[in-house]
């Protein structure tokens, strides 16, 4: 863990207040981070963590309060923060896909002579940044061709290339496998040992306890706790985050009563999917497990027609009638809902309001004689925002202004309005705090209890085990085994995912 006995302060945020449209996002929050310290900032989605970090990084200006680095006050503005030695790695990656790795690492800071880029020097600096974090990647490779994990490391290298005194990371492990996460945590510990001050936002409590020396907990924009990590237990952190006991909710299981087959997929073949068949029944939650790259997302996208199938047939049975799903449009028209893995690019229109996002798949029922029924839209959207626990429930706010967990709730809400017969959720709680996760789990179970056939993809094994009535485990584009709830455990799922066993129920 980072240094704990250092009395010097690398960065200090004092009495930060920030409001958005009258809503108080950060309410008089102060924190200090010492050189060589990894200081975690935790809280539910909407608690104000990312807003506080963006204020500290100069991206947004606080209404009041100050930020200092080694005692020198930082003026507002991103450039001032960078010049002061602050670097921020965003939760949502900000790389340019068609530029090379080296160009992305030095984006906005190319070494030049008389207006011409010095590419040799650019690549030397980029290589040094990658070497510092211990990652090897082709400097001339386009970022679009990299895995999600490598993109995350390039983003970190981009921050490290500026030789910051303070490094802020917002949910850096949200898209990483356990092995990749472990590598990143070791890397951060090495950077801290070199004297860098690190502010670390994460919803993954084990990570917080593994690498942090201190933790600051925010709730509803307020600082509710700041303490050395050795003085706390994981349950105390969770209780402080949410202000209520969640253990019973997280361990609850529903009793499934599956009905007729709603979704039938036969011999599905597509890129990274090899001849897969599965059924999902009314009132049943079917889970798809497996390691990253096993073909789970590709399978569900092929099933619903979001991606092209090479071969295979998908049918949906509703109200006693069976239809063949030939495209994504026909799937949605016939009662399919889809919460995609990438909510910001595939699930939401970020510059549109929450209300308009919820309206999009529900336009037909929210119109009169071909015109928008404004009052009906407002009431409809507000009821769904309240149902999913949007915080704050301001449906006229742009979706992009909400935290990641609240954005995910909006994606779920827009499909709940359609009361789908078949619902697909791909990584439904990735990057979501424990409170929001509990709420989303409740909604998924409620959908199944009301007769919806549900298919869930999740890399979070406890989540997969909690939600699923049956789990299909994938490897190399195929289902390698099927486990009932009684048979399923973290060990049995991982055994099938890693190719150590084959079990077919």
Secondary structure as the mmCIF struct_conf table of DSSP 4:
data_model
#
loop_
_struct_conf.conf_type_id
_struct_conf.id
_struct_conf.beg_label_comp_id
_struct_conf.beg_label_asym_id
_struct_conf.beg_label_seq_id
_struct_conf.end_label_comp_id
_struct_conf.end_label_asym_id
_struct_conf.end_label_seq_id
BEND BEND1 UNK A 4 UNK A 5
BEND BEND2 UNK A 10 UNK A 10
STRN STRN1 UNK A 11 UNK A 20
TURN_TY1_P TURN_TY1_P1 UNK A 21 UNK A 22
STRN STRN2 UNK A 23 UNK A 33
TURN_TY1_P TURN_TY1_P2 UNK A 35 UNK A 36
STRN STRN3 UNK A 38 UNK A 42
TURN_TY1_P TURN_TY1_P3 UNK A 45 UNK A 46
BEND BEND3 UNK A 47 UNK A 48
HELX_RH_AL_P HELX_RH_AL_P1 UNK A 49 UNK A 56
TURN_TY1_P TURN_TY1_P4 UNK A 57 UNK A 58
BEND BEND4 UNK A 59 UNK A 60
BEND BEND5 UNK A 63 UNK A 63
STRN STRN4 UNK A 64 UNK A 69
TURN_TY1_P TURN_TY1_P5 UNK A 70 UNK A 71
STRN STRN5 UNK A 72 UNK A 73
HELX_LH_PP_P HELX_LH_PP_P1 UNK A 74 UNK A 75
BEND BEND6 UNK A 76 UNK A 77
HELX_RH_AL_P HELX_RH_AL_P2 UNK A 78 UNK A 84
TURN_TY1_P TURN_TY1_P6 UNK A 85 UNK A 85
STRN STRN6 UNK A 86 UNK A 89
BEND BEND7 UNK A 91 UNK A 92
TURN_TY1_P TURN_TY1_P7 UNK A 97 UNK A 98
BEND BEND8 UNK A 99 UNK A 99
STRN STRN7 UNK A 100 UNK A 100
HELX_RH_AL_P HELX_RH_AL_P3 UNK A 101 UNK A 105
TURN_TY1_P TURN_TY1_P8 UNK A 106 UNK A 108
STRN STRN8 UNK A 112 UNK A 113
TURN_TY1_P TURN_TY1_P9 UNK A 114 UNK A 115
STRN STRN9 UNK A 116 UNK A 117
HELX_RH_AL_P HELX_RH_AL_P4 UNK A 119 UNK A 133
TURN_TY1_P TURN_TY1_P10 UNK A 134 UNK A 134
TURN_TY1_P TURN_TY1_P11 UNK A 139 UNK A 140
BEND BEND9 UNK A 141 UNK A 141
STRN STRN10 UNK A 142 UNK A 142
HELX_RH_3T_P HELX_RH_3T_P1 UNK A 143 UNK A 145
BEND BEND10 UNK A 146 UNK A 146
HELX_RH_AL_P HELX_RH_AL_P5 UNK A 148 UNK A 160
TURN_TY1_P TURN_TY1_P12 UNK A 161 UNK A 162
BEND BEND11 UNK A 165 UNK A 165
STRN STRN11 UNK A 166 UNK A 170
BEND BEND12 UNK A 171 UNK A 171
TURN_TY1_P TURN_TY1_P13 UNK A 172 UNK A 175
HELX_RH_AL_P HELX_RH_AL_P6 UNK A 178 UNK A 193
TURN_TY1_P TURN_TY1_P14 UNK A 194 UNK A 195
STRN STRN12 UNK A 197 UNK A 201
BEND BEND13 UNK A 203 UNK A 203
HELX_RH_AL_P HELX_RH_AL_P7 UNK A 205 UNK A 211
BEND BEND14 UNK A 213 UNK A 213
STRN STRN13 UNK A 214 UNK A 219
TURN_TY1_P TURN_TY1_P15 UNK A 220 UNK A 221
STRN STRN14 UNK A 222 UNK A 228
HELX_RH_3T_P HELX_RH_3T_P2 UNK A 229 UNK A 231
HELX_RH_AL_P HELX_RH_AL_P8 UNK A 234 UNK A 242
BEND BEND15 UNK A 243 UNK A 244
HELX_RH_AL_P HELX_RH_AL_P9 UNK A 247 UNK A 250
TURN_TY1_P TURN_TY1_P16 UNK A 251 UNK A 251
BEND BEND16 UNK A 260 UNK A 260
STRN STRN15 UNK A 261 UNK A 270
TURN_TY1_P TURN_TY1_P17 UNK A 271 UNK A 272
STRN STRN16 UNK A 273 UNK A 281
TURN_TY1_P TURN_TY1_P18 UNK A 282 UNK A 283
STRN STRN17 UNK A 285 UNK A 289
TURN_TY1_P TURN_TY1_P19 UNK A 292 UNK A 293
BEND BEND17 UNK A 294 UNK A 295
HELX_RH_AL_P HELX_RH_AL_P10 UNK A 296 UNK A 304
TURN_TY1_P TURN_TY1_P20 UNK A 305 UNK A 305
BEND BEND18 UNK A 306 UNK A 307
BEND BEND19 UNK A 310 UNK A 310
STRN STRN18 UNK A 311 UNK A 318
TURN_TY1_P TURN_TY1_P21 UNK A 319 UNK A 320
STRN STRN19 UNK A 321 UNK A 324
BEND BEND20 UNK A 327 UNK A 327
HELX_RH_AL_P HELX_RH_AL_P11 UNK A 328 UNK A 333
TURN_TY1_P TURN_TY1_P22 UNK A 334 UNK A 335
STRN STRN20 UNK A 336 UNK A 339
BEND BEND21 UNK A 341 UNK A 341
HELX_RH_PI_P HELX_RH_PI_P1 UNK A 343 UNK A 347
TURN_TY1_P TURN_TY1_P23 UNK A 350 UNK A 351
BEND BEND22 UNK A 352 UNK A 352
STRN STRN21 UNK A 353 UNK A 353
HELX_RH_AL_P HELX_RH_AL_P12 UNK A 354 UNK A 360
TURN_TY1_P TURN_TY1_P24 UNK A 361 UNK A 363
HELX_RH_3T_P HELX_RH_3T_P3 UNK A 364 UNK A 366
STRN STRN22 UNK A 367 UNK A 368
TURN_TY1_P TURN_TY1_P25 UNK A 369 UNK A 370
STRN STRN23 UNK A 371 UNK A 372
HELX_RH_AL_P HELX_RH_AL_P13 UNK A 374 UNK A 388
TURN_TY1_P TURN_TY1_P26 UNK A 389 UNK A 389
BEND BEND23 UNK A 391 UNK A 392
TURN_TY1_P TURN_TY1_P27 UNK A 395 UNK A 396
BEND BEND24 UNK A 397 UNK A 397
STRN STRN24 UNK A 398 UNK A 398
HELX_RH_3T_P HELX_RH_3T_P4 UNK A 399 UNK A 401
BEND BEND25 UNK A 402 UNK A 402
HELX_RH_AL_P HELX_RH_AL_P14 UNK A 404 UNK A 416
TURN_TY1_P TURN_TY1_P28 UNK A 417 UNK A 419
BEND BEND26 UNK A 421 UNK A 421
STRN STRN25 UNK A 422 UNK A 426
BEND BEND27 UNK A 427 UNK A 427
TURN_TY1_P TURN_TY1_P29 UNK A 428 UNK A 431
HELX_RH_AL_P HELX_RH_AL_P15 UNK A 434 UNK A 449
TURN_TY1_P TURN_TY1_P30 UNK A 450 UNK A 451
STRN STRN26 UNK A 453 UNK A 457
BEND BEND28 UNK A 459 UNK A 459
HELX_RH_AL_P HELX_RH_AL_P16 UNK A 461 UNK A 467
BEND BEND29 UNK A 469 UNK A 469
STRN STRN27 UNK A 470 UNK A 475
TURN_TY1_P TURN_TY1_P31 UNK A 476 UNK A 477
STRN STRN28 UNK A 478 UNK A 484
TURN_TY1_P TURN_TY1_P32 UNK A 485 UNK A 487
HELX_RH_AL_P HELX_RH_AL_P17 UNK A 490 UNK A 497
TURN_TY1_P TURN_TY1_P33 UNK A 498 UNK A 499
BEND BEND30 UNK A 500 UNK A 500
#
